[in-house]
Amino acid sequence: MRPAHSQSSKYGIAYLLLALLLSCSTVLMAEQQSVRPGINDHYQNPDFKLWQRRFESPGREVFDMADEIVAALHLKPGMQVADIGAGTGLFTRRFADKVGATGKVYAIDISKDFIANIVQQAKQSGVKNIEGIVNTDKSIQLAANTIELAYICDTYHHFEYPTAMLASIRQALKNNGRLVVIDFRKDPKLSNDWVMGHVRAEQSVVRREIEQAGFRYLKDETMLHGNYFMVFEK
């Protein structure tokens, strides 16, 4: 006959395992809930030329400040960079020039049409260091330890599953790789009605989510007005 304490220990371990399983299931179920359902629907069949005019026209802060933003990233020849939410390739093209023939830029976007056009334009221009990737709403579709910089410009608020996306980005970054997030400031004293209604979270919330995903905050760049510019490290 087994000692009573042995039976008690057995049941205790079973209850602990059950609690852990329930806890994991709760986390997974929570992550499966989109924080902004449908926010990317209009990118499923986009008019590339229309969006290019919107994204790459004077008056959009990140377009007007594109050269200054790229300079602040301190890109070097040979670097591997991911432009996440590449859109029409505004920064992809600039990154490709900076990292040179020995480097690579992954243009990543949820829209297959955006990626197809970026890749086509690169070929027409003779640019060979751009690779297009159509990602999912939970992954950037890159192998582990691939990139030295993950760049997200006016796209973080389009992440339906930020926890999963950040985990995917962190995995793809090499040790001490950097994550740069530029996005709209959500501030009733500064932001227009569109930003207040469209953008999910203010900067402090975004920073907290990224730090909770295993990144270390490094600094804020202060060159932008309507957007914030945060730098993190894996």
C-alpha positions as CSV (number, residue, x, y, z in Angstrom):
1,M,0.0,0.0,0.0
2,R,1.4,3.4,-1.0
3,P,2.0,6.0,1.7
4,A,-0.7,8.7,1.9
5,H,1.8,11.5,1.3
6,S,2.8,9.8,-2.0
7,Q,-0.8,9.9,-3.2
8,S,-1.1,13.5,-2.1
9,S,2.1,14.5,-4.0
10,K,0.8,12.7,-7.1
11,Y,-2.5,14.7,-7.0
12,G,-0.6,17.9,-6.3
13,I,1.6,17.5,-9.4
14,A,-1.5,16.7,-11.5
15,Y,-3.3,19.8,-10.3
16,L,-0.2,21.9,-11.0
17,L,0.1,20.5,-14.6
18,L,-3.6,21.2,-15.1
19,A,-3.3,24.7,-13.9
20,L,-0.3,25.3,-16.2
21,L,-2.2,23.9,-19.2
22,L,-5.2,26.1,-18.4
23,S,-3.0,29.1,-18.0
24,C,-1.3,28.5,-21.4
25,S,-4.7,28.0,-23.1
26,T,-5.9,31.3,-21.6
27,V,-2.9,33.1,-23.0
28,L,-3.3,31.5,-26.5
29,M,-7.0,32.3,-26.5
30,A,-6.3,35.9,-25.6
31,E,-3.7,36.2,-28.3
32,Q,-6.2,34.8,-30.9
33,Q,-8.4,37.8,-30.3
34,S,-7.6,40.5,-32.9
35,V,-7.0,43.9,-31.3
36,R,-8.3,45.6,-34.5
37,P,-10.4,43.3,-36.6
38,G,-10.6,44.2,-40.3
39,I,-8.0,47.1,-40.1
40,N,-6.1,45.6,-43.0
41,D,-9.0,44.7,-45.2
42,H,-8.5,47.6,-47.7
43,Y,-4.9,46.3,-48.4
44,Q,-6.0,43.0,-49.7
45,N,-6.6,44.3,-53.2
46,P,-5.1,47.8,-53.3
47,D,-4.6,50.2,-56.1
48,F,-0.8,50.5,-56.0
49,K,-0.5,53.8,-57.8
50,L,-3.2,55.3,-55.6
51,W,-1.5,54.2,-52.4
52,Q,1.9,55.3,-53.7
53,R,0.5,58.8,-54.2
54,R,-0.8,58.8,-50.6
55,F,2.4,57.3,-49.0
56,E,5.0,59.1,-51.1
57,S,3.7,62.7,-51.3
58,P,4.8,65.9,-49.7
59,G,2.9,66.7,-46.5
60,R,3.3,63.2,-45.1
61,E,5.8,63.6,-42.3
62,V,7.7,60.4,-42.8
63,F,8.0,61.1,-46.5
64,D,9.2,64.7,-46.0
65,M,11.7,63.4,-43.4
66,A,12.7,60.2,-45.1
67,D,16.4,61.0,-45.6
68,E,16.8,62.2,-42.0
69,I,15.1,59.1,-40.7
70,V,17.4,56.8,-42.7
71,A,20.4,58.7,-41.6
72,A,19.4,58.2,-37.9
73,L,19.3,54.4,-38.5
74,H,23.1,54.3,-39.2
75,L,22.8,51.6,-41.8
76,K,26.0,50.0,-43.1
77,P,27.0,48.0,-46.1
78,G,26.3,44.3,-45.6
79,M,23.5,44.7,-43.1
80,Q,20.3,42.6,-43.3
81,V,17.2,44.8,-42.8
82,A,13.5,44.0,-42.6
83,D,11.1,46.8,-43.7
84,I,7.9,45.5,-42.0
85,G,4.8,47.0,-43.5
86,A,6.9,48.1,-46.5
87,G,3.8,49.5,-48.3
88,T,4.9,51.0,-51.6
89,G,8.6,50.8,-50.9
90,L,9.4,54.3,-49.7
91,F,12.0,53.1,-47.2
92,T,12.8,49.7,-48.9
93,R,14.5,51.5,-51.8
94,R,16.5,53.8,-49.5
95,F,17.6,50.9,-47.3
96,A,18.7,48.9,-50.3
97,D,21.0,51.7,-51.4
98,K,22.5,52.0,-47.9
99,V,23.2,48.3,-47.3
100,G,24.7,47.8,-50.8
101,A,25.2,44.7,-52.8
102,T,26.5,42.7,-49.9
103,G,23.4,43.5,-47.8
104,K,19.8,42.6,-48.1
105,V,16.5,44.3,-47.5
106,Y,13.4,42.2,-46.9
107,A,10.3,44.1,-48.0
108,I,7.6,42.6,-45.9
109,D,3.9,43.4,-46.2
110,I,0.5,41.7,-45.7
111,S,-0.5,42.9,-49.2
112,K,0.8,40.7,-52.0
113,D,0.1,43.5,-54.5
114,F,2.4,45.9,-52.7
115,I,5.2,43.3,-52.6
116,A,4.7,42.3,-56.2
117,N,5.1,46.0,-57.2
118,I,8.1,46.6,-55.0
119,V,9.9,43.6,-56.4
120,Q,9.0,44.5,-60.0
121,Q,10.3,48.1,-59.6
122,A,13.5,46.8,-58.1
123,K,14.1,44.5,-61.0
124,Q,13.3,47.3,-63.5
125,S,15.9,49.5,-61.7
126,G,18.5,46.7,-61.5
127,V,18.3,46.5,-57.7
128,K,19.2,43.0,-56.7
129,N,19.3,43.1,-52.9
130,I,15.6,43.4,-52.2
131,E,13.6,40.3,-51.4
132,G,9.8,40.5,-51.1
133,I,7.8,38.6,-48.5
134,V,4.1,38.4,-48.0
135,N,3.6,38.0,-44.3
136,T,0.7,36.8,-42.2
137,D,-1.1,38.7,-39.5
138,K,0.9,36.8,-36.9
139,S,4.4,36.4,-38.4
140,I,6.9,38.3,-40.6
141,Q,7.9,34.9,-42.1
142,L,11.6,35.2,-41.5
143,A,13.9,32.5,-40.2
144,A,15.5,33.0,-36.7
145,N,18.6,35.2,-36.4
146,T,18.3,36.6,-39.9
147,I,18.3,40.4,-39.5
148,E,20.1,43.2,-37.7
149,L,17.3,45.8,-37.9
150,A,13.6,45.5,-37.9
151,Y,11.9,48.7,-39.1
152,I,8.2,49.4,-38.6
153,C,6.9,52.8,-39.9
154,D,3.3,53.8,-39.5
155,T,2.5,50.1,-39.3
156,Y,2.5,49.0,-35.7
157,H,-1.1,50.2,-35.3
158,H,-2.0,47.8,-38.1
159,F,-0.8,44.8,-36.1
160,E,-4.0,42.7,-35.3
161,Y,-2.0,40.4,-33.1
162,P,0.9,42.5,-31.7
163,T,2.1,39.8,-29.2
164,A,2.5,37.2,-32.0
165,M,4.1,39.7,-34.4
166,L,6.6,41.0,-31.8
167,A,7.6,37.4,-31.0
168,S,8.2,36.7,-34.7
169,I,10.2,39.8,-35.0
170,R,12.3,39.1,-31.9
171,Q,13.0,35.6,-33.2
172,A,14.1,36.9,-36.6
173,L,16.5,39.5,-35.1
174,K,20.1,38.6,-34.3
175,N,21.4,39.1,-30.8
176,N,21.5,42.8,-30.0
177,G,19.6,43.5,-33.2
178,R,17.5,46.7,-33.2
179,L,13.8,47.3,-33.5
180,V,12.7,50.7,-34.7
181,V,9.1,51.8,-34.4
182,I,7.8,55.0,-35.9
183,D,4.1,55.6,-35.6
184,F,1.5,58.4,-35.1
185,R,1.3,60.2,-31.8
186,K,-2.1,59.7,-30.3
187,D,-2.6,62.9,-28.3
188,P,-5.8,64.9,-28.3
189,K,-3.8,68.1,-28.0
190,L,-1.8,67.3,-31.1
191,S,-3.5,64.6,-33.2
192,N,-6.3,65.1,-35.7
193,D,-9.6,63.2,-35.6
194,W,-8.4,60.6,-38.1
195,V,-5.4,59.6,-35.9
196,M,-7.5,59.6,-32.7
197,G,-10.0,57.3,-34.3
198,H,-7.7,55.1,-36.4
199,V,-4.6,54.5,-34.1
200,R,-5.2,51.9,-31.5
201,A,-2.7,52.9,-28.8
202,E,-0.6,55.9,-27.6
203,Q,3.1,55.7,-27.4
204,S,3.4,54.7,-23.8
205,V,1.2,51.6,-24.4
206,V,3.2,50.6,-27.5
207,R,6.5,50.9,-25.5
208,R,5.0,48.8,-22.8
209,E,3.9,46.1,-25.2
210,I,7.3,46.0,-26.9
211,E,9.2,45.8,-23.6
212,Q,6.9,43.0,-22.4
213,A,7.8,41.1,-25.6
214,G,11.5,41.0,-24.5
215,F,12.9,44.1,-26.0
216,R,15.0,46.7,-24.2
217,Y,14.2,50.4,-24.8
218,L,17.2,52.4,-25.9
219,K,16.0,55.9,-26.9
220,D,13.6,58.2,-28.6
221,E,14.7,60.1,-31.7
222,T,13.2,63.6,-31.5
223,M,13.2,64.8,-35.1
224,L,9.6,64.1,-35.8
225,H,6.5,66.0,-34.7
226,G,3.3,64.1,-35.6
227,N,5.1,60.7,-35.2
228,Y,7.2,59.2,-32.4
229,F,10.5,57.3,-33.2
230,M,11.5,54.7,-30.7
231,V,14.5,52.4,-30.8
232,F,14.7,49.1,-29.0
233,E,17.3,46.2,-28.7
234,K,16.7,42.5,-28.6
